[in-house]
């Protein structure tokens, strides 16, 4: 099952990387994959909180920055981190709908 998840450096979490379609996995493997994903998914809000702290620090720096070029760089970093948060929420919510379909 180690090959079913890969580290995403940008997001800072493991994400699913299935080698075959979901239906081709036997039920025990599906359950093991879902259990592992639930563990990963449970850490996503904490990861988002970590990134929000970094964004807050960057915004504090931005509020006192006098150089336009540095302000632009800080804004770019903030936007990039906000994009990561958005993607993490997508992963988090995607699994919610998948999990509910599996349990129905």
Secondary structure by P-SEA (a helix, b strand, c coil): ccccccccccccbbbbbcccccccccaaaaaaaaaaaaaaaaaaaaaaaaaaaaaaaaaaaaaacccaaaaaaaaaaaaaaaaaaaaaaaaaaaaaaaaaaaac
